[in-house]
Amino acid sequence: MTRGSLTFHNQKPQMNPTKISSFINPIEFISRAVAVRTEKGMKGLLDALPIADDQTYTYDPKTPDSGWTAGKFHWVPLGMDRGNAGRIKLATRPENPIAERTINAMESLIELERSREVAKDENAQMPLSPRDAVLRYYSLPALDQLPRLSKPIQGMKPREYARQIAKRIRVRVTYEKPAGEFAVVIEDDGIGQAPSRIHETLLSLGASDKGDKPYLIGLFGQGGSSTYAASKYSWCVSRRAPDLLHGEGDGMGWTVVKEIFRKGRRDPYYAYLAAAPSGAVPILPAAAADHIQLKHGSRFAHLNYNFAGGGSAVMRSLYYMLNHILYNPVLPFDLYAGATIATIYGNGYRLTNAALEKKAVLDKLFAAQPL
């Protein structure tokens, strides 16, 4: 059967409610899902899925099975917290959440190499800081020192090598002209997450396992979630590095996040699409991940992103804003703004580079002023 141009199988989905492939062609579905860049496109995708009405189902952490309809997906509060809106709507500028998501991507790359290191030697001493980790695993010093380097790194010129590392984190910003909407997609080739744990990690709020990991940057598990408040819809896919599954099955988790306004209430909340009362997200097979060339890592897309009326200037200003906010990031990353691709190293790097090239650092000079 077909629904909304997607092909469904005849099996009953409740046989394995977390697996989309139980009742839908996974390759066909993921191809369409990761291409969605507009609010209308997401609504069309969701209309093709069996989803319980968000006005009738209410998640109860004490009795999560209560009211759950077998064979349907349900909207479950992020962090299993019905009162999560106040913590998500914290950002003061639309660029800040993008920077937070990018930092999460840097951590994912660091955690990938640390986990592989421990797999080889469980007694390997952990790095003492994020910069220590990046130097150990990626041979990169603080990026504001990169222009001063002359010796090759891994057989490459320092800046050429850094540009290659930057390709592992990609921030894509598109403007969909017919809809008049921006979309922001943050991709990383890091460790990723097993589908069964996505709701406990990537979709958690205020929960963190970073307290005993000095080599990671964040701590409170909060910052990246502010992207949801700037978006009408967000979608996420993640796949754990196959060599680090530790007994978990290989596959890819997928879900959508949106704000829900319940009739008769004035306290909206943010929820994600869950496939089971436990909160587990829908699962797609490894073949679907391979189809979209996701070997490991995560992708977050934020649709109809609110740049506070930035208009066409967003594409130009975002480069400068991210360099400013992430003054000296531990890892470089690539920004795709429309047809332009630029590697971001932070303003610390740019100032060092300008000084070495004897360029004017300030775009406007001021006369001495009496105090």
DORO-171325 format. One record per residue (C-alpha): residue number from 1; residue in one letter; x negated, z, y. Coordinates in Angstrom, 3 decimals. Layout:
<atoms>
<atom k="NUM" r="A" east="X" up="Z" north="Y"/>
...
</atoms>
This chain:
<atoms>
<atom k="1" r="M" east="0.000" up="0.000" north="0.000"/>
<atom k="2" r="T" east="-1.062" up="-0.387" north="3.640"/>
<atom k="3" r="R" east="-0.481" up="1.747" north="6.700"/>
<atom k="4" r="G" east="-1.815" up="0.972" north="10.171"/>
<atom k="5" r="S" east="-3.963" up="-1.874" north="8.724"/>
<atom k="6" r="L" east="-5.740" up="0.515" north="6.310"/>
<atom k="7" r="T" east="-5.450" up="0.091" north="2.556"/>
<atom k="8" r="F" east="-4.249" up="3.094" north="0.551"/>
<atom k="9" r="H" east="-4.510" up="3.677" north="-3.188"/>
<atom k="10" r="N" east="-1.554" up="4.823" north="-5.241"/>
<atom k="11" r="Q" east="-3.179" up="8.076" north="-6.409"/>
<atom k="12" r="K" east="-1.750" up="11.305" north="-5.133"/>
<atom k="13" r="P" east="-4.195" up="12.719" north="-2.580"/>
<atom k="14" r="Q" east="-3.528" up="16.340" north="-3.576"/>
<atom k="15" r="M" east="-5.582" up="15.692" north="-6.737"/>
<atom k="16" r="N" east="-8.652" up="16.231" north="-4.569"/>
<atom k="17" r="P" east="-7.420" up="16.863" north="-1.018"/>
<atom k="18" r="T" east="-10.845" up="16.867" north="0.639"/>
<atom k="19" r="K" east="-11.742" up="13.364" north="-0.522"/>
<atom k="20" r="I" east="-10.384" up="10.582" north="1.648"/>
<atom k="21" r="S" east="-11.403" up="8.206" north="-1.135"/>
<atom k="22" r="S" east="-8.677" up="9.748" north="-3.301"/>
<atom k="23" r="F" east="-6.128" up="7.640" north="-1.452"/>
<atom k="24" r="I" east="-7.895" up="5.285" north="0.945"/>
<atom k="25" r="N" east="-10.626" up="2.653" north="0.732"/>
<atom k="26" r="P" east="-13.645" up="4.629" north="2.034"/>
<atom k="27" r="I" east="-15.744" up="1.638" north="3.135"/>
<atom k="28" r="E" east="-12.839" up="0.126" north="5.015"/>
<atom k="29" r="F" east="-11.986" up="3.450" north="6.586"/>
<atom k="30" r="I" east="-15.462" up="4.466" north="7.776"/>
<atom k="31" r="S" east="-16.133" up="0.994" north="9.168"/>
<atom k="32" r="R" east="-13.112" up="1.369" north="11.394"/>
<atom k="33" r="A" east="-13.627" up="5.065" north="12.146"/>
<atom k="34" r="V" east="-17.171" up="4.862" north="13.524"/>
<atom k="35" r="A" east="-16.252" up="1.853" north="15.670"/>
<atom k="36" r="V" east="-13.575" up="3.778" north="17.586"/>
<atom k="37" r="R" east="-14.522" up="4.095" north="21.266"/>
<atom k="38" r="T" east="-11.178" up="4.656" north="23.009"/>
<atom k="39" r="E" east="-8.362" up="7.169" north="22.998"/>
<atom k="40" r="K" east="-5.909" up="4.472" north="21.918"/>
<atom k="41" r="G" east="-8.191" up="3.422" north="19.082"/>
<atom k="42" r="M" east="-8.377" up="6.975" north="17.789"/>
<atom k="43" r="K" east="-4.609" up="7.427" north="17.946"/>
<atom k="44" r="G" east="-4.229" up="4.238" north="15.913"/>
<atom k="45" r="L" east="-6.672" up="5.511" north="13.296"/>
<atom k="46" r="L" east="-4.926" up="8.872" north="13.027"/>
<atom k="47" r="D" east="-1.514" up="7.208" north="12.737"/>
<atom k="48" r="A" east="-2.766" up="5.607" north="9.516"/>
<atom k="49" r="L" east="-3.498" up="8.990" north="7.904"/>
<atom k="50" r="P" east="-1.109" up="11.552" north="6.376"/>
<atom k="51" r="I" east="-1.381" up="14.380" north="8.936"/>
<atom k="52" r="A" east="0.894" up="17.402" north="9.283"/>
<atom k="53" r="D" east="2.650" up="17.776" north="12.636"/>
<atom k="54" r="D" east="0.478" up="19.808" north="14.997"/>
<atom k="55" r="Q" east="3.630" up="21.339" north="16.507"/>
<atom k="56" r="T" east="4.840" up="22.859" north="13.245"/>
<atom k="57" r="Y" east="1.748" up="23.959" north="11.320"/>
<atom k="58" r="T" east="-0.002" up="27.121" north="12.491"/>
<atom k="59" r="Y" east="-3.258" up="28.174" north="10.882"/>
<atom k="60" r="D" east="-3.380" up="31.826" north="9.813"/>
<atom k="61" r="P" east="-6.873" up="32.998" north="8.781"/>
<atom k="62" r="K" east="-5.354" up="35.806" north="6.694"/>
<atom k="63" r="T" east="-3.146" up="33.446" north="4.696"/>
<atom k="64" r="P" east="-4.541" up="29.926" north="5.232"/>
<atom k="65" r="D" east="-2.352" up="28.482" north="2.459"/>
<atom k="66" r="S" east="0.813" up="29.514" north="4.288"/>
<atom k="67" r="G" east="2.656" up="26.436" north="5.517"/>
<atom k="68" r="W" east="0.034" up="24.025" north="4.171"/>
<atom k="69" r="T" east="1.544" up="20.760" north="2.913"/>
<atom k="70" r="A" east="-0.222" up="19.340" north="-0.142"/>
<atom k="71" r="G" east="-1.495" up="15.822" north="0.293"/>
<atom k="72" r="K" east="-1.777" up="16.028" north="4.082"/>
<atom k="73" r="F" east="-4.525" up="16.782" north="6.563"/>
<atom k="74" r="H" east="-3.925" up="19.587" north="9.062"/>
<atom k="75" r="W" east="-5.221" up="20.571" north="12.496"/>
<atom k="76" r="V" east="-7.236" up="23.790" north="12.161"/>
<atom k="77" r="P" east="-8.668" up="25.694" north="15.180"/>
<atom k="78" r="L" east="-12.381" up="25.251" north="15.791"/>
<atom k="79" r="G" east="-14.190" up="28.355" north="14.631"/>
<atom k="80" r="M" east="-10.894" up="29.389" north="12.954"/>
<atom k="81" r="D" east="-10.042" up="30.890" north="16.354"/>
<atom k="82" r="R" east="-6.667" up="30.076" north="17.952"/>
<atom k="83" r="G" east="-7.969" up="31.375" north="21.303"/>
<atom k="84" r="N" east="-11.042" up="29.145" north="21.528"/>
<atom k="85" r="A" east="-10.257" up="27.165" north="24.692"/>
<atom k="86" r="G" east="-11.848" up="29.656" north="27.074"/>
<atom k="87" r="R" east="-15.184" up="29.463" north="25.268"/>
<atom k="88" r="I" east="-15.164" up="25.684" north="25.034"/>
<atom k="89" r="K" east="-14.317" up="25.008" north="28.684"/>
<atom k="90" r="L" east="-17.543" up="26.461" north="30.042"/>
<atom k="91" r="A" east="-19.466" up="23.458" north="31.374"/>
<atom k="92" r="T" east="-19.600" up="22.968" north="35.141"/>
<atom k="93" r="R" east="-20.826" up="19.362" north="35.067"/>
<atom k="94" r="P" east="-20.037" up="16.587" north="32.561"/>
<atom k="95" r="E" east="-23.740" up="15.857" north="31.974"/>
<atom k="96" r="N" east="-24.527" up="19.383" north="30.748"/>
<atom k="97" r="P" east="-22.605" up="19.101" north="27.438"/>
<atom k="98" r="I" east="-24.414" up="15.831" north="26.669"/>
<atom k="99" r="A" east="-27.739" up="17.610" north="27.172"/>
<atom k="100" r="E" east="-26.575" up="20.417" north="24.874"/>
<atom k="101" r="R" east="-25.636" up="17.958" north="22.134"/>
<atom k="102" r="T" east="-29.027" up="16.291" north="22.517"/>
<atom k="103" r="I" east="-30.762" up="19.648" north="22.080"/>
<atom k="104" r="N" east="-28.763" up="20.133" north="18.870"/>
<atom k="105" r="A" east="-30.113" up="16.778" north="17.709"/>
<atom k="106" r="M" east="-33.696" up="17.897" north="18.417"/>
<atom k="107" r="E" east="-33.104" up="21.030" north="16.350"/>
<atom k="108" r="S" east="-31.772" up="18.904" north="13.507"/>
<atom k="109" r="L" east="-35.015" up="16.916" north="13.406"/>
<atom k="110" r="I" east="-37.099" up="20.100" north="13.464"/>
<atom k="111" r="E" east="-34.994" up="21.717" north="10.716"/>
<atom k="112" r="L" east="-35.391" up="18.613" north="8.563"/>
<atom k="113" r="E" east="-39.171" up="18.912" north="8.513"/>
<atom k="114" r="R" east="-39.177" up="22.703" north="8.206"/>
<atom k="115" r="S" east="-36.842" up="22.532" north="5.207"/>
<atom k="116" r="R" east="-39.018" up="19.924" north="3.528"/>
<atom k="117" r="E" east="-42.055" up="22.075" north="4.202"/>
<atom k="118" r="V" east="-40.409" up="25.091" north="2.551"/>
<atom k="119" r="A" east="-39.298" up="22.949" north="-0.397"/>
<atom k="120" r="K" east="-42.967" up="22.198" north="-1.066"/>
<atom k="121" r="D" east="-44.212" up="25.714" north="-0.314"/>
<atom k="122" r="E" east="-41.686" up="28.532" north="0.044"/>
<atom k="123" r="N" east="-44.401" up="30.753" north="1.523"/>
<atom k="124" r="A" east="-45.308" up="28.334" north="4.319"/>
<atom k="125" r="Q" east="-45.487" up="30.239" north="7.599"/>
<atom k="126" r="M" east="-42.746" up="29.182" north="9.966"/>
<atom k="127" r="P" east="-43.601" up="27.758" north="13.410"/>
<atom k="128" r="L" east="-43.515" up="30.381" north="16.155"/>
<atom k="129" r="S" east="-41.687" up="28.251" north="18.719"/>
<atom k="130" r="P" east="-39.963" up="24.877" north="19.087"/>
<atom k="131" r="R" east="-43.115" up="23.406" north="20.648"/>
<atom k="132" r="D" east="-45.215" up="24.780" north="17.800"/>
<atom k="133" r="A" east="-42.809" up="23.091" north="15.370"/>
<atom k="134" r="V" east="-42.898" up="19.727" north="17.156"/>
<atom k="135" r="L" east="-46.684" up="19.787" north="17.293"/>
<atom k="136" r="R" east="-46.864" up="20.617" north="13.558"/>
<atom k="137" r="Y" east="-44.241" up="18.207" north="12.296"/>
<atom k="138" r="Y" east="-44.377" up="15.377" north="14.844"/>
<atom k="139" r="S" east="-47.892" up="15.703" north="16.296"/>
<atom k="140" r="L" east="-46.463" up="15.802" north="19.819"/>
<atom k="141" r="P" east="-47.708" up="18.161" north="22.556"/>
<atom k="142" r="A" east="-45.515" up="19.275" north="25.452"/>
<atom k="143" r="L" east="-44.218" up="15.992" north="26.837"/>
<atom k="144" r="D" east="-45.443" up="16.684" north="30.383"/>
<atom k="145" r="Q" east="-48.963" up="16.481" north="28.920"/>
<atom k="146" r="L" east="-48.369" up="13.182" north="27.141"/>
<atom k="147" r="P" east="-49.579" up="10.939" north="30.019"/>
<atom k="148" r="R" east="-52.943" up="12.750" north="29.976"/>
<atom k="149" r="L" east="-53.641" up="11.951" north="26.327"/>
<atom k="150" r="S" east="-56.060" up="9.178" north="25.456"/>
<atom k="151" r="K" east="-56.657" up="9.743" north="21.747"/>
<atom k="152" r="P" east="-54.273" up="7.959" north="19.330"/>
<atom k="153" r="I" east="-51.506" up="9.880" north="17.560"/>
<atom k="154" r="Q" east="-50.922" up="8.805" north="13.960"/>
<atom k="155" r="G" east="-52.973" up="5.707" north="14.709"/>
<atom k="156" r="M" east="-50.848" up="4.702" north="17.708"/>
<atom k="157" r="K" east="-51.194" up="4.954" north="21.466"/>
<atom k="158" r="P" east="-49.580" up="8.281" north="22.531"/>
<atom k="159" r="R" east="-46.723" up="6.750" north="24.517"/>
<atom k="160" r="E" east="-46.062" up="4.107" north="21.885"/>
<atom k="161" r="Y" east="-45.933" up="6.818" north="19.216"/>
<atom k="162" r="A" east="-43.586" up="8.956" north="21.329"/>
<atom k="163" r="R" east="-41.265" up="5.981" north="21.799"/>
<atom k="164" r="Q" east="-41.065" up="5.595" north="18.022"/>
<atom k="165" r="I" east="-40.116" up="9.272" north="17.615"/>
<atom k="166" r="A" east="-37.500" up="8.893" north="20.370"/>
<atom k="167" r="K" east="-35.616" up="6.339" north="18.253"/>
<atom k="168" r="R" east="-34.532" up="9.180" north="15.947"/>
<atom k="169" r="I" east="-32.237" up="10.616" north="18.646"/>
<atom k="170" r="R" east="-29.899" up="8.210" north="20.408"/>
<atom k="171" r="V" east="-27.463" up="8.865" north="23.242"/>
<atom k="172" r="R" east="-25.123" up="5.909" north="23.677"/>
<atom k="173" r="V" east="-22.804" up="5.589" north="26.671"/>
<atom k="174" r="T" east="-20.302" up="2.745" north="26.822"/>
<atom k="175" r="Y" east="-17.615" up="1.794" north="29.274"/>
<atom k="176" r="E" east="-14.548" up="0.238" north="27.719"/>
<atom k="177" r="K" east="-13.226" up="-1.986" north="30.511"/>
<atom k="178" r="P" east="-9.694" up="-2.697" north="29.219"/>
<atom k="179" r="A" east="-9.045" up="1.026" north="28.755"/>
<atom k="180" r="G" east="-11.120" up="2.130" north="31.749"/>
<atom k="181" r="E" east="-12.747" up="4.813" north="29.579"/>
<atom k="182" r="F" east="-16.251" up="6.071" north="28.888"/>
<atom k="183" r="A" east="-17.412" up="6.971" north="25.397"/>
<atom k="184" r="V" east="-20.500" up="9.065" north="24.637"/>
<atom k="185" r="V" east="-22.079" up="8.976" north="21.169"/>
<atom k="186" r="I" east="-24.993" up="11.241" north="20.196"/>
<atom k="187" r="E" east="-26.773" up="10.274" north="16.966"/>
<atom k="188" r="D" east="-29.648" up="11.964" north="15.184"/>
<atom k="189" r="D" east="-31.647" up="11.230" north="12.040"/>
<atom k="190" r="G" east="-32.128" up="14.908" north="11.301"/>
<atom k="191" r="I" east="-31.260" up="17.143" north="8.373"/>
<atom k="192" r="G" east="-27.500" up="16.652" north="8.580"/>
<atom k="193" r="Q" east="-24.997" up="18.912" north="6.877"/>
<atom k="194" r="A" east="-23.345" up="18.905" north="3.468"/>
<atom k="195" r="P" east="-19.631" up="18.024" north="3.830"/>
<atom k="196" r="S" east="-18.531" up="21.331" north="2.309"/>
<atom k="197" r="R" east="-20.331" up="23.283" north="5.065"/>
<atom k="198" r="I" east="-19.532" up="21.256" north="8.170"/>
<atom k="199" r="H" east="-16.624" up="23.505" north="9.161"/>
<atom k="200" r="E" east="-18.900" up="26.564" north="8.895"/>
<atom k="201" r="T" east="-21.779" up="25.057" north="10.880"/>
<atom k="202" r="L" east="-21.253" up="22.004" north="13.078"/>
<atom k="203" r="L" east="-17.662" up="23.000" north="13.881"/>
<atom k="204" r="S" east="-18.215" up="26.731" north="14.231"/>
<atom k="205" r="L" east="-18.021" up="28.673" north="17.496"/>
<atom k="206" r="G" east="-20.328" up="31.570" north="18.266"/>
<atom k="207" r="A" east="-21.632" up="31.593" north="14.693"/>
<atom k="208" r="S" east="-25.340" up="30.964" north="14.283"/>
<atom k="209" r="D" east="-28.025" up="31.181" north="11.623"/>
<atom k="210" r="K" east="-30.831" up="30.699" north="14.172"/>
<atom k="211" r="G" east="-31.600" up="34.350" north="14.874"/>
<atom k="212" r="D" east="-34.501" up="34.445" north="12.416"/>
<atom k="213" r="K" east="-35.744" up="30.944" north="13.240"/>
<atom k="214" r="P" east="-38.006" up="31.081" north="16.308"/>
<atom k="215" r="Y" east="-38.779" up="27.388" north="15.924"/>
<atom k="216" r="L" east="-35.229" up="26.417" north="16.969"/>
<atom k="217" r="I" east="-33.982" up="26.223" north="20.560"/>
<atom k="218" r="G" east="-30.401" up="27.487" north="20.703"/>
<atom k="219" r="L" east="-29.097" up="30.793" north="19.433"/>
<atom k="220" r="F" east="-25.410" up="31.411" north="20.070"/>
<atom k="221" r="G" east="-23.884" up="28.279" north="18.495"/>
<atom k="222" r="Q" east="-21.837" up="27.509" north="21.582"/>
<atom k="223" r="G" east="-23.308" up="24.900" north="23.937"/>
<atom k="224" r="G" east="-22.537" up="21.622" north="22.153"/>
<atom k="225" r="S" east="-18.847" up="22.481" north="21.805"/>
<atom k="226" r="S" east="-18.341" up="22.027" north="25.555"/>
<atom k="227" r="T" east="-18.333" up="18.258" north="24.922"/>
<atom k="228" r="Y" east="-14.848" up="18.660" north="23.453"/>
<atom k="229" r="A" east="-13.475" up="19.842" north="26.791"/>
<atom k="230" r="A" east="-14.797" up="16.704" north="28.505"/>
<atom k="231" r="S" east="-13.182" up="14.391" north="25.923"/>
<atom k="232" r="K" east="-9.685" up="13.456" north="24.854"/>
<atom k="233" r="Y" east="-10.839" up="13.025" north="21.272"/>
<atom k="234" r="S" east="-14.128" up="13.511" north="19.446"/>
<atom k="235" r="W" east="-15.146" up="12.350" north="16.003"/>
<atom k="236" r="C" east="-18.020" up="13.569" north="13.878"/>
<atom k="237" r="V" east="-19.769" up="12.389" north="10.720"/>
<atom k="238" r="S" east="-22.657" up="14.116" north="8.982"/>
<atom k="239" r="R" east="-24.684" up="13.667" north="5.808"/>
<atom k="240" r="R" east="-27.253" up="16.080" north="4.434"/>
<atom k="241" r="A" east="-30.702" up="14.722" north="3.629"/>
<atom k="242" r="P" east="-30.354" up="13.912" north="-0.101"/>
<atom k="243" r="D" east="-33.633" up="15.665" north="-0.971"/>
<atom k="244" r="L" east="-32.311" up="18.901" north="0.563"/>
<atom k="245" r="L" east="-28.859" up="19.169" north="-0.997"/>
<atom k="246" r="H" east="-29.808" up="22.125" north="-3.227"/>
<atom k="247" r="G" east="-27.058" up="21.480" north="-5.724"/>
<atom k="248" r="E" east="-24.428" up="20.201" north="-3.260"/>
<atom k="249" r="G" east="-22.974" up="16.776" north="-3.941"/>
<atom k="250" r="D" east="-24.173" up="13.874" north="-1.822"/>
<atom k="251" r="G" east="-21.592" up="12.493" north="0.561"/>
<atom k="252" r="M" east="-20.483" up="12.384" north="4.170"/>
<atom k="253" r="G" east="-18.094" up="14.642" north="6.030"/>
<atom k="254" r="W" east="-15.818" up="13.195" north="8.711"/>
<atom k="255" r="T" east="-13.401" up="14.771" north="11.150"/>
<atom k="256" r="V" east="-11.740" up="14.521" north="14.566"/>
<atom k="257" r="V" east="-11.411" up="17.146" north="17.305"/>
<atom k="258" r="K" east="-8.685" up="17.298" north="19.943"/>
<atom k="259" r="E" east="-6.946" up="19.773" north="22.238"/>
<atom k="260" r="I" east="-3.502" up="20.903" north="21.092"/>
<atom k="261" r="F" east="-0.721" up="21.974" north="23.419"/>
<atom k="262" r="R" east="2.010" up="23.803" north="21.541"/>
<atom k="263" r="K" east="5.522" up="23.589" north="22.953"/>
<atom k="264" r="G" east="6.660" up="26.801" north="24.563"/>
<atom k="265" r="R" east="3.114" up="28.141" north="24.920"/>
<atom k="266" r="R" east="0.608" up="28.049" north="27.762"/>
<atom k="267" r="D" east="-2.544" up="28.642" north="25.730"/>
<atom k="268" r="P" east="-3.896" up="25.352" north="24.366"/>
<atom k="269" r="Y" east="-6.641" up="25.349" north="21.761"/>
<atom k="270" r="Y" east="-9.093" up="22.918" north="20.199"/>
<atom k="271" r="A" east="-8.619" up="21.913" north="16.583"/>
<atom k="272" r="Y" east="-10.244" up="19.648" north="14.044"/>
<atom k="273" r="L" east="-8.792" up="17.677" north="11.182"/>
<atom k="274" r="A" east="-9.158" up="19.680" north="7.954"/>
<atom k="275" r="A" east="-8.479" up="18.543" north="4.399"/>
<atom k="276" r="A" east="-8.005" up="21.929" north="2.703"/>
<atom k="277" r="P" east="-6.799" up="25.433" north="3.628"/>
<atom k="278" r="S" east="-10.406" up="26.622" north="3.422"/>
<atom k="279" r="G" east="-11.091" up="24.526" north="6.515"/>
<atom k="280" r="A" east="-13.245" up="21.954" north="4.697"/>
<atom k="281" r="V" east="-13.313" up="18.541" north="6.367"/>
<atom k="282" r="P" east="-12.435" up="15.214" north="4.715"/>
<atom k="283" r="I" east="-15.209" up="13.860" north="2.492"/>
<atom k="284" r="L" east="-16.362" up="10.286" north="2.035"/>
<atom k="285" r="P" east="-18.682" up="9.166" north="-0.798"/>
<atom k="286" r="A" east="-22.388" up="8.472" north="-0.312"/>
<atom k="287" r="A" east="-21.684" up="4.735" north="-0.533"/>
<atom k="288" r="A" east="-19.672" up="4.981" north="2.692"/>
<atom k="289" r="A" east="-22.600" up="6.666" north="4.432"/>
<atom k="290" r="D" east="-24.916" up="3.963" north="3.159"/>
<atom k="291" r="H" east="-22.523" up="1.342" north="4.508"/>
<atom k="292" r="I" east="-22.941" up="2.628" north="8.072"/>
<atom k="293" r="Q" east="-26.694" up="3.145" north="7.489"/>
<atom k="294" r="L" east="-26.463" up="6.940" north="7.699"/>
<atom k="295" r="K" east="-29.277" up="8.106" north="5.407"/>
<atom k="296" r="H" east="-29.079" up="11.630" north="6.826"/>
<atom k="297" r="G" east="-28.179" up="13.280" north="10.111"/>
<atom k="298" r="S" east="-25.108" up="13.530" north="12.317"/>
<atom k="299" r="R" east="-23.140" up="11.454" north="14.796"/>
<atom k="300" r="F" east="-20.819" up="12.895" north="17.425"/>
<atom k="301" r="A" east="-18.635" up="10.576" north="19.492"/>
<atom k="302" r="H" east="-16.703" up="11.782" north="22.531"/>
<atom k="303" r="L" east="-13.923" up="9.453" north="23.642"/>
<atom k="304" r="N" east="-12.386" up="9.017" north="27.082"/>
<atom k="305" r="Y" east="-15.220" up="11.169" north="28.388"/>
<atom k="306" r="N" east="-14.516" up="12.636" north="31.807"/>
<atom k="307" r="F" east="-17.432" up="11.929" north="34.138"/>
<atom k="308" r="A" east="-15.420" up="13.318" north="37.056"/>
<atom k="309" r="G" east="-14.730" up="9.920" north="38.571"/>
<atom k="310" r="G" east="-18.313" up="8.738" north="38.368"/>
<atom k="311" r="G" east="-17.330" up="5.088" north="37.998"/>
<atom k="312" r="S" east="-20.011" up="2.471" north="37.410"/>
<atom k="313" r="A" east="-22.673" up="4.785" north="38.901"/>
<atom k="314" r="V" east="-22.534" up="6.871" north="35.711"/>
<atom k="315" r="M" east="-24.715" up="4.401" north="33.844"/>
<atom k="316" r="R" east="-27.424" up="4.665" north="36.506"/>
<atom k="317" r="S" east="-27.191" up="8.351" north="37.316"/>
<atom k="318" r="L" east="-27.101" up="9.658" north="33.726"/>
<atom k="319" r="Y" east="-30.739" up="8.689" north="33.193"/>
<atom k="320" r="Y" east="-31.814" up="10.756" north="36.199"/>
<atom k="321" r="M" east="-29.476" up="13.648" north="35.377"/>
<atom k="322" r="L" east="-30.694" up="14.010" north="31.783"/>
<atom k="323" r="N" east="-34.330" up="13.867" north="32.916"/>
<atom k="324" r="H" east="-33.479" up="16.610" north="35.410"/>
<atom k="325" r="I" east="-31.500" up="18.884" north="33.067"/>
<atom k="326" r="L" east="-33.991" up="18.475" north="30.219"/>
<atom k="327" r="Y" east="-37.022" up="18.862" north="32.455"/>
<atom k="328" r="N" east="-39.542" up="19.122" north="29.617"/>
<atom k="329" r="P" east="-37.710" up="18.616" north="26.293"/>
<atom k="330" r="V" east="-39.522" up="19.279" north="23.041"/>
<atom k="331" r="L" east="-38.726" up="15.773" north="21.757"/>
<atom k="332" r="P" east="-38.090" up="12.485" north="23.556"/>
<atom k="333" r="F" east="-34.910" up="10.508" north="22.945"/>
<atom k="334" r="D" east="-33.409" up="7.132" north="23.743"/>
<atom k="335" r="L" east="-30.550" up="6.591" north="26.174"/>
<atom k="336" r="Y" east="-28.425" up="3.485" north="25.693"/>
<atom k="337" r="A" east="-26.423" up="3.035" north="28.899"/>
<atom k="338" r="G" east="-24.535" up="-0.213" north="28.628"/>
<atom k="339" r="A" east="-27.119" up="-2.941" north="28.066"/>
<atom k="340" r="T" east="-30.017" up="-0.739" north="29.244"/>
<atom k="341" r="I" east="-32.244" up="1.236" north="26.873"/>
<atom k="342" r="A" east="-34.554" up="3.914" north="28.304"/>
<atom k="343" r="T" east="-36.621" up="6.647" north="26.686"/>
<atom k="344" r="I" east="-36.172" up="10.080" north="28.252"/>
<atom k="345" r="Y" east="-39.149" up="12.436" north="28.375"/>
<atom k="346" r="G" east="-37.972" up="14.745" north="31.183"/>
<atom k="347" r="N" east="-39.024" up="15.026" north="34.807"/>
<atom k="348" r="G" east="-42.107" up="17.013" north="33.835"/>
<atom k="349" r="Y" east="-43.472" up="13.890" north="32.150"/>
<atom k="350" r="R" east="-42.392" up="11.672" north="35.046"/>
<atom k="351" r="L" east="-44.135" up="13.878" north="37.627"/>
<atom k="352" r="T" east="-47.354" up="13.991" north="35.615"/>
<atom k="353" r="N" east="-47.248" up="10.243" north="35.168"/>
<atom k="354" r="A" east="-46.630" up="9.694" north="38.885"/>
<atom k="355" r="A" east="-49.530" up="11.962" north="39.802"/>
<atom k="356" r="L" east="-51.913" up="10.139" north="37.463"/>
<atom k="357" r="E" east="-50.845" up="6.777" north="38.844"/>
<atom k="358" r="K" east="-51.091" up="8.205" north="42.389"/>
<atom k="359" r="K" east="-47.517" up="7.314" north="43.157"/>
<atom k="360" r="A" east="-45.511" up="9.084" north="45.843"/>
<atom k="361" r="V" east="-43.777" up="11.943" north="44.060"/>
<atom k="362" r="L" east="-41.180" up="12.553" north="46.774"/>
<atom k="363" r="D" east="-38.894" up="9.776" north="47.927"/>
<atom k="364" r="K" east="-38.587" up="11.417" north="51.341"/>
<atom k="365" r="L" east="-41.219" up="13.311" north="53.295"/>
<atom k="366" r="F" east="-40.382" up="16.161" north="55.640"/>
<atom k="367" r="A" east="-42.345" up="17.254" north="58.667"/>
<atom k="368" r="A" east="-43.761" up="20.786" north="58.686"/>
<atom k="369" r="Q" east="-41.173" up="23.305" north="59.822"/>
<atom k="370" r="P" east="-41.868" up="26.607" north="61.639"/>
<atom k="371" r="L" east="-40.868" up="29.769" north="59.780"/>
</atoms>
